């Protein structure tokens, strides 16, 4: 009986060791995939937005309640490529190849919503982002990683102690702005652009945000029936954008959470958004928002799981009265 007891314990110990080794192997494989493979699985997605009627959104027609008849409605189509969170730093050949491939298509607008650069080594890529100029131009805003040179102390301790979340001083973004301009982007820093002949009004919010009165002033410059597009980086105080009566707003920053658990969603969103709103189309009042998963992250923490990087084609059907 003693011999059987010793043998049983040995077998049990061996089984436990095999189980532990299997867990370690699976964990290492998952980490390798999340660190080396999924961050490079770039995707190009397409979504559809209808403006001008609270019952018509994401391609769904209104139920007719209070809606205008089709005879009085004209729809103008804008094809927008939404890029975000590139976090450019050497080496970036795989990402740049993907961006150049998709920007060679036919778009009305290309929009870049912040965290373009991780450090100054990424400057050389700025002039290579656009394969060709979109019909109505390319526009960009800056994000927190453009303004701050983060340390791992900021990224780890700052999550718990907010006073350490950002470095004490912002860096000079002049080289970043100039590089983007040389690459064909119009960088908007709490300012607007009105393309009257094309029925489009664009407002760009600089990081970290804009005074609500100033945002409403910029939005109010839009002629009647123009598509009012807002671009921003940080999803914060989104109701200010809604109150400014913007039709569509495009942002980033969340990376979609980067790590998603099936059935749960992202572990964090790093914003005021809930887990179910960490990326994709969401709505606030009459404003449709698109939050991008982005194409990168800080190279030191670029781990993605069930959340591949993405660029998005947004087909905007802007509704307006005929004539």
C-alpha positions as CSV (number, residue, x, y, z in Angstrom):
1,X,0.0,0.0,0.0
2,X,2.9,2.4,0.8
3,X,4.5,1.6,-2.6
4,X,1.2,2.4,-4.4
5,X,0.8,5.6,-2.4
6,X,4.3,6.8,-3.4
7,X,3.7,5.8,-7.0
8,X,0.4,7.6,-7.0
9,X,1.9,10.8,-5.7
10,X,4.7,10.6,-8.3
11,X,2.1,10.2,-11.1
12,X,0.0,13.1,-9.7
13,X,3.1,15.3,-9.4
14,X,4.1,14.5,-13.0
15,X,0.5,15.3,-14.2
16,X,0.6,18.6,-12.4
17,X,4.0,19.4,-14.0
18,X,2.7,18.5,-17.4
19,X,-0.4,20.7,-16.9
20,X,1.8,23.6,-15.7
21,X,4.2,23.2,-18.6
22,X,1.2,23.2,-21.0
23,X,-0.1,26.4,-19.6
24,X,3.2,28.1,-19.8
25,X,3.6,26.9,-23.4
26,X,0.1,28.2,-24.3
27,X,0.8,31.5,-22.6
28,X,4.1,32.0,-24.4
29,X,2.5,31.2,-27.7
30,X,-0.4,33.6,-27.0
31,X,2.0,36.3,-26.0
32,X,4.1,35.8,-29.2
33,X,1.0,36.0,-31.3
34,X,-0.2,39.1,-29.6
35,X,3.2,40.8,-29.7
36,X,4.6,39.7,-33.1
37,X,1.7,38.6,-35.4
38,X,-1.6,40.3,-34.7
39,X,-0.2,43.8,-34.6
40,X,0.8,43.4,-38.2
41,X,-2.5,41.9,-39.4
42,X,-3.7,45.2,-40.9
43,X,-7.3,45.3,-42.0
44,X,-9.3,47.6,-44.3
45,X,-12.9,47.9,-43.2
46,X,-15.9,49.7,-44.7
47,X,-18.8,51.3,-42.9
48,X,-21.8,53.3,-44.1
49,X,-23.3,56.4,-42.5
50,X,-26.4,58.4,-43.5
51,X,-26.8,61.9,-42.1
52,X,-29.6,64.3,-41.9
53,X,-32.3,62.2,-40.3
54,X,-32.1,60.7,-36.9
55,X,-33.9,57.5,-38.1
56,X,-31.4,56.9,-40.9
57,X,-27.9,55.7,-39.7
58,X,-25.6,52.9,-40.5
59,X,-27.4,52.3,-43.7
60,X,-30.8,51.8,-42.1
61,X,-33.7,53.8,-43.5
62,X,-36.0,55.7,-41.2
63,X,-39.4,54.4,-40.2
64,X,-41.1,57.3,-41.9
65,X,-42.1,59.0,-38.6
66,X,-41.4,62.7,-39.2
67,X,-39.1,61.9,-42.1
68,X,-39.1,63.9,-45.3
69,X,-40.2,62.2,-48.5
70,X,-37.5,60.8,-50.9
71,X,-38.7,63.3,-53.5
72,X,-37.4,66.2,-51.4
73,X,-34.1,64.5,-50.3
74,X,-30.8,64.6,-52.1
75,X,-27.9,62.4,-50.9
76,X,-24.4,63.4,-51.6
77,X,-21.8,60.7,-51.2
78,X,-18.4,61.3,-49.6
79,X,-15.8,58.5,-49.4
80,X,-13.5,59.0,-46.5
81,X,-10.5,57.0,-45.5
82,X,-10.0,57.1,-41.7
83,X,-6.5,56.5,-40.4
84,X,-5.4,56.8,-36.8
85,X,-2.8,56.1,-34.2
86,X,0.1,55.3,-36.6
87,X,2.8,55.7,-33.8
88,X,5.5,56.1,-36.5
89,X,9.0,55.0,-35.4
90,X,11.7,53.0,-37.1
91,X,11.3,50.4,-38.5
92,X,7.9,50.7,-40.1
93,X,8.2,49.2,-43.6
94,X,5.3,46.8,-43.3
95,X,2.9,49.4,-42.0
96,X,4.0,52.0,-44.5
97,X,3.5,49.5,-47.4
98,X,0.0,48.9,-46.2
99,X,-0.8,52.6,-45.9
100,X,0.6,53.4,-49.3
101,X,-1.4,50.6,-50.9
102,X,-4.8,51.8,-49.5
103,X,-4.1,55.5,-50.1
104,X,-3.6,54.8,-53.8
105,X,-7.4,54.2,-54.1
106,X,-9.9,56.9,-55.0
107,X,-11.1,58.9,-52.0
108,X,-12.8,62.3,-51.5
109,X,-10.9,62.7,-48.2
110,X,-8.2,61.1,-46.1
111,X,-8.4,61.9,-42.4
112,X,-5.6,61.1,-39.8
113,X,-6.8,61.4,-36.2
114,X,-3.7,61.8,-34.1
115,X,-0.9,59.9,-32.5
116,X,0.9,60.0,-35.8
117,X,4.4,59.9,-34.4
118,X,6.0,57.9,-31.6
119,X,9.3,59.7,-31.8
120,X,11.4,61.8,-34.2
121,X,12.6,58.7,-36.0
122,X,9.2,58.5,-37.6
123,X,9.5,61.8,-39.4
124,X,11.0,60.3,-42.5
125,X,7.8,58.3,-43.1
126,X,5.4,61.4,-43.1
127,X,6.1,62.3,-46.7
128,X,5.5,58.7,-47.8
129,X,2.0,58.1,-46.4
130,X,-0.1,59.3,-49.3
131,X,0.3,57.5,-52.6
132,X,-1.8,60.2,-54.3
133,X,-3.8,63.2,-53.2
134,X,-7.5,62.6,-52.5
135,X,-10.0,64.7,-54.4
136,X,-10.8,67.1,-51.5
137,X,-7.6,66.8,-49.6
138,X,-6.0,65.1,-46.6
139,X,-6.5,66.4,-43.1
140,X,-4.9,65.6,-39.7
141,X,-5.0,66.4,-36.0
142,X,-2.4,65.7,-33.4
143,X,-2.7,63.3,-30.4
144,X,-1.1,62.9,-27.0
145,X,1.8,60.8,-28.3
146,X,2.7,63.6,-30.7
147,X,2.9,66.1,-27.8
148,X,4.4,63.8,-25.1
149,X,7.5,61.6,-25.0
150,X,6.2,58.9,-22.6
151,X,8.3,56.7,-20.4
152,X,7.2,53.3,-19.1
153,X,6.9,55.0,-15.7
154,X,4.2,57.3,-17.2
155,X,2.5,54.3,-18.9
156,X,2.5,52.0,-15.9
157,X,2.4,54.1,-12.7
158,X,0.4,56.8,-14.4
159,X,-2.5,54.4,-14.9
160,X,-2.9,54.3,-11.1
161,X,-1.6,57.8,-10.1
162,X,-3.0,60.2,-12.7
163,X,-0.6,63.0,-11.8
164,X,2.2,60.8,-13.4
165,X,0.1,60.0,-16.5
166,X,1.9,62.5,-18.7
167,X,5.5,63.9,-18.7
168,X,5.8,67.3,-17.1
169,X,6.6,69.1,-20.4
170,X,5.1,68.9,-23.9
171,X,7.6,68.6,-26.8
172,X,7.8,71.0,-29.7
173,X,5.5,69.5,-32.4
174,X,6.7,71.9,-35.1
175,X,8.8,69.2,-36.9
176,X,5.8,66.8,-36.9
177,X,3.4,69.4,-38.3
178,X,5.9,70.4,-41.0
179,X,6.5,66.8,-42.0
180,X,2.8,66.1,-42.3
181,X,2.3,69.3,-44.4
182,X,5.2,68.3,-46.7
183,X,3.5,64.9,-47.1
184,X,0.2,66.5,-48.2
185,X,-1.8,66.8,-45.0
186,X,-3.5,70.0,-43.7
187,X,-2.9,69.9,-39.9
188,X,-5.9,71.4,-38.1
189,X,-5.2,72.8,-34.6
190,X,-8.6,74.0,-33.3
191,X,-9.5,75.5,-36.7
192,X,-11.8,74.8,-39.6
193,X,-11.8,74.5,-43.3
194,X,-14.8,75.2,-45.5
195,X,-15.0,73.7,-49.0
196,X,-18.1,75.6,-50.2
197,X,-18.1,74.3,-53.7
198,X,-18.2,70.7,-52.4
199,X,-20.6,71.2,-49.6
200,X,-18.2,70.2,-46.8
201,X,-17.1,71.9,-43.6
202,X,-14.3,70.4,-41.5
203,X,-13.4,71.2,-37.9
204,X,-10.2,69.8,-36.4
205,X,-9.8,69.6,-32.6
206,X,-6.2,69.7,-31.3
207,X,-5.2,67.5,-28.3
208,X,-6.3,67.6,-25.6
209,X,-9.5,69.4,-26.6
210,X,-11.2,72.7,-27.3
211,X,-13.4,75.1,-25.4
212,X,-17.1,74.3,-26.1
213,X,-17.9,77.9,-27.1
214,X,-15.0,77.9,-29.6
215,X,-16.1,74.6,-31.1
216,X,-19.6,75.9,-31.6
217,X,-18.2,79.1,-33.2
218,X,-16.1,77.0,-35.7
219,X,-19.1,74.7,-36.5
220,X,-21.4,77.7,-37.0
221,X,-19.2,78.9,-39.8
222,X,-20.6,76.1,-42.0
223,X,-23.1,77.2,-44.7
224,X,-26.5,75.6,-44.5
225,X,-26.8,72.0,-45.6
226,X,-23.0,71.4,-45.7
227,X,-21.7,68.2,-44.3
228,X,-20.2,69.1,-41.0
229,X,-17.2,66.8,-40.2
230,X,-15.3,67.0,-36.9
231,X,-11.9,65.2,-36.5
232,X,-10.3,64.7,-33.1
233,X,-8.0,62.4,-31.3
234,X,-9.2,61.8,-27.7
235,X,-12.8,60.7,-27.2
236,X,-13.6,63.2,-24.4
237,X,-16.7,65.3,-23.8
238,X,-18.3,64.0,-27.0
239,X,-21.5,65.8,-26.1
240,X,-19.8,69.1,-27.0
241,X,-19.4,67.8,-30.5
242,X,-23.1,66.8,-30.6
243,X,-24.1,70.2,-29.2
244,X,-22.2,71.8,-32.0
245,X,-24.5,69.9,-34.4
246,X,-21.7,68.1,-36.3
247,X,-23.0,65.4,-38.6
248,X,-20.0,63.1,-38.4
249,X,-17.0,63.0,-36.0
250,X,-13.9,60.8,-36.4
251,X,-11.5,60.0,-33.6
252,X,-9.0,57.4,-32.3
253,X,-6.8,57.0,-29.2
254,X,-8.5,53.9,-27.8
255,X,-6.8,51.4,-30.2
256,X,-10.1,49.4,-29.7
257,X,-8.7,48.4,-26.3
258,X,-5.8,46.4,-27.9
259,X,-6.6,43.4,-25.8
260,X,-10.2,42.0,-26.1
261,X,-11.6,39.1,-24.2
262,X,-14.4,37.2,-26.2
263,X,-17.7,37.8,-24.5
264,X,-16.3,40.6,-22.4
265,X,-14.7,43.1,-24.8
266,X,-11.6,45.3,-24.2
267,X,-10.0,45.3,-20.8
268,X,-9.5,49.1,-20.9
269,X,-10.6,51.9,-23.3
270,X,-8.3,54.7,-21.9
271,X,-11.2,57.1,-22.4
272,X,-14.7,58.0,-21.2
273,X,-16.1,55.3,-23.6
274,X,-17.6,52.1,-22.4
275,X,-16.3,48.7,-23.5
276,X,-18.9,48.3,-26.2
277,X,-18.0,51.7,-27.7
278,X,-14.2,51.3,-27.7
279,X,-14.2,51.2,-31.6
280,X,-16.5,51.4,-34.5
281,X,-19.7,53.4,-35.1
282,X,-21.4,54.9,-32.1
283,X,-24.1,57.6,-31.8
284,X,-24.7,60.7,-29.6
285,X,-27.9,62.5,-30.5
286,X,-27.8,63.4,-34.2
287,X,-24.0,62.9,-34.5
288,X,-22.5,59.7,-35.7
289,X,-19.0,59.0,-34.4
290,X,-16.4,56.6,-35.7
291,X,-13.7,55.5,-33.3
292,X,-10.8,53.8,-35.0
293,X,-8.8,50.8,-33.7
294,X,-5.8,52.5,-35.3
295,X,-2.8,51.0,-37.0
296,X,-0.3,51.0,-34.2
297,X,0.6,51.7,-30.6
298,X,3.7,52.5,-28.5
299,X,6.2,50.0,-29.9
300,X,7.0,49.0,-26.3
301,X,3.4,47.9,-25.6
302,X,2.1,47.1,-29.0
303,X,0.2,43.9,-27.9
304,X,-3.1,43.1,-29.7
305,X,-5.4,40.2,-29.0
306,X,-8.7,39.8,-30.8
307,X,-8.3,43.4,-31.8
308,X,-6.3,43.6,-35.1
309,X,-5.2,47.1,-36.3
310,X,-7.5,48.7,-38.9
311,X,-8.1,51.5,-41.3
312,X,-11.7,52.3,-42.3
313,X,-13.4,53.5,-45.4
314,X,-16.4,55.5,-44.4
315,X,-19.1,56.0,-47.0
316,X,-21.1,59.1,-45.9
317,X,-24.5,59.6,-47.5
318,X,-25.2,63.2,-46.5
319,X,-28.9,64.0,-46.8
320,X,-30.0,67.5,-47.7
321,X,-33.1,69.1,-49.3
322,X,-33.2,69.3,-53.1
323,X,-32.7,72.6,-54.7
